[in-house]
């Protein structure tokens, strides 16, 4: 699976939970702290059309997940992994 772009803040417990889930699953991601990185903050504003909610994930297929629940994140990552496996075997 290609790397996920993960946007968050150091103080948000939900961001920490999502990153821990990605780590536990062995999923590669690039983390951007929107409090420390103005370019990353602008990206989140653009993706969300003017809001600033975290965590925000951009998957390899361009799907944007904002404050995903555990179930939604798990389902979406499983779908993405299944799609990638099909592409590799064809």
Beta strands, then each sheet from edge to edge (+ up, - down):
strand 1: 4-8
strand 2: 29-33
strand 3: 56-58
strand 4: 64-66
sheet 1: 2+ 1+ 3- 4+
end
